[in-house]
Amino acid sequence: MPNELIDISLNISERSVVWPTAPRPSLTPRLSMARGDAVNDSNLFMNVHTGTHIDAPRHHLQDGASTEAVPLEALVGEAWVVDLTGCAAIDVAWLQRLWPRGPVTRLLCKTSNSRYWENGAAAFVPDYCALTVEAAAWLVQQRVQLVGIDYLSIQRYEDPPTVHRVLLAAGIVLVEGLNLSSVSAGRYELFCLPLKLVGADGAPARAVLRRLS
């Protein structure tokens, strides 16, 4: 159905896959009706880069803007999903081969990573697919506003943070931790709204798509 919303967000729980140095989320009851309290009320502890999230420029740029300054206009609107399944590293050749016709404002990269979410992966996988530095520079040349990927980082695990810095310095919004396992390549409308965390270097987000064609 053309108006159907497709949730491309990861679940957040104590079983969430997280970056090796990050804590797992913890949802702790503060008040409980079962214990006689008037309401149920919980505290949430988690890293801001848990699950589906955006990276603010401050994440990798010393004087970069924090989460509340990320433009909402970049996070809502037409987006293209490209299917890069089978690609070990997203390089320029792969992007050029699959690049949609016409202008691309927002690009979501579906790779073999999405199979991890489809299969209920519970552990971090270090050899996930991500962008090369050359691909990041090429995307800057294409003047995209947003790039998303279906794992916890836009750059490869062993790489220095150059990919992040190239994209963030160009004002490109990064969305990481997408679940694109049930999404086919094509043109969509993206709605991705992060928490408005003042001064933060990232924020969890709920991301959904609606197919346009």
N, C-alpha and C positions, 0 to 999 in steps of 0.2 A: 504494500500500500504506500502511495507516494507521501502521505502525511504522517506515516508511522515514525515515532521517535526511536532511535537506536541508542541505547546506553553503551558508551564506550569507556566507562569508568571502571576502575578496579574496586573490588570490595576492600574495605579497611577493617581489619580485625587483628587480634593477637597472632593470627596465623599469616598475616601479610608478608610477602617477600619484601625485604628491605635491603638497602645498601649494606655491605658487610660491616661497616663501622657505625651504622645507625641503630638506634634502639627499635624494638618492635612496639607497635601501638599498644596502649593499655587503657581499657575502659573500666573504671572502678566505680561501683555504686557508692554514692555519698549518703543518700537517703533511700529507704526501702519501705514500701507499703507492707511487704511481708514481715518486716520487723516492727510495724506499728507506726511508721511515719506517714504523714498526710499524702506524700507524693513519692514517686520514683525520681531520683536525680543523680546524675553521674558526672564524674570527672574524666576528661580525656587527656592522655599524655601521648604525644607523638612528634616525630620529626616533621618539619614542614615540607620535606621532599618525599613523603610517604605516599605510596599509591599513585593515582593520577594527580599530577601537580604541574604548576608552572614554575619556571626559573625566572626570577627577576634579575636584572643586570647586576645587582649587588652581589649575587651569588659568586660571580667570578671577576667583577670589576670593582676596584677599591672604592671609587666614587660613583658607582652605578646607582640608578634609581631602585627604590625598594618596591615591594609588591603593590602597595596601594596606588603607585604611580603608573603601573602598567596599563596602557590604554585599552579600555573595553572594546573599542571599535575593532581592534585586531583579533579579539577573541570570539567575535560573533560575525557570521557572514559566510559567503561561499567558500567552500574548501574542496580540494581534490584529494582523494585517496588514491595512491599509486601502490600497486601490488609488486613488492620487491622480494617475494618469497623465493628462496634459493640463493639469495645474494649473501655472501659472507661479510662484505663491507660495502656500504653504499658509497660508490665513487661517482665521478662525473659521467662516465660512460653509461652506467645504469640509469642515472637520472635523465640523461639526454634521450636514451632509448624509450623511456616510458613517459616522457614529459607530455602533459595534456596540451591539446591545441588551444590557442588563445591565452589570455593573461591568467596567471596563477597568483592569487593573493595569499592563500593559505594552503599548505601542503602537509598531508598526513601520510607517513611512511608505514605501510603494512609490510612486515617482514616475517621470516620464520619465527621470530620472537613470539608472535601471537599464539603459536601452538603451546607455549608454556602456560599461558593463561587458560587456553581451551582445555588443557590436560590437568589443570589444577595444581600447577607446580608450587611446591612449598619451600624450595631452597633457591638461593641466588645462583644464577648461571653466569660466570664471568666471560664466556665467549659469545655473548649476544651480538647481534648485528647492529651497527651504528654507522654514523657518517665519518668519512675521511676529512682531513683538513681541506683538501682540494675541492671536495664536494660542498663543504660549508662556504668556501669563498665563491664558488659558482652560484650558489643560492643567493648570496648577497648581490651578485651581478644581476640576478633575475628580479630583484626588488620584491621578494616575498615579504609578507608582514609576520607570518607565523609558520613555524615548522613543528610538527609533532611526530613522535615515534612510539612504538609499542614495547618499549622496555624502560628501565629506570633512568637511563642516561642517553643523551643524544650523541655522545662520543664513546669510543671503544674503551673498555675497562683499563687496559694497560697504557693508553695514550695520555700525554699531558693535556691540560685543559684548553688547548688551542682552539678546538672546534667551538666550545662554549664561548670563548672570548671573541672569536671572529663573528659569530652570529649575534651575540648580545651587544657588542660594540656597534653593530649596524642597526640596532633597534629592533631586531627580530625577536618576537616572543617565542619562547620554547615551552612546549607541552610534552611532558614525559609520562611514562606509565599508562599509555592508552591500551585498551583491549580492542583490537580490530579483528578478532578471530571470526566474527560473524558478519564482517563488512566486506563487500566486494569493491573492486576498483570503480571509481566514477566520481561524479559531481554531487556534492552534498551541501547542506546548510549546517554550519557548526555553531553550537552554543556551548561555550566553555567559560564558566564563571568561578574564579578562585575566591577564597576567603580574603577579605580586605584586612590583611594583617599589616599594621603600620610598622615600618622599619624592618620588615622581614625580607629575607633573600629568596623566599619561595613561598608557595601556599598550595594546599590541597585544593582540588577543583572537581566539580561534577561536569562531565563532558558528554554531550549527546549530539547525534547527527540526524538530519532528515534528508532523505534522498531527493535530489532535484531533477536528475535525468539518468 
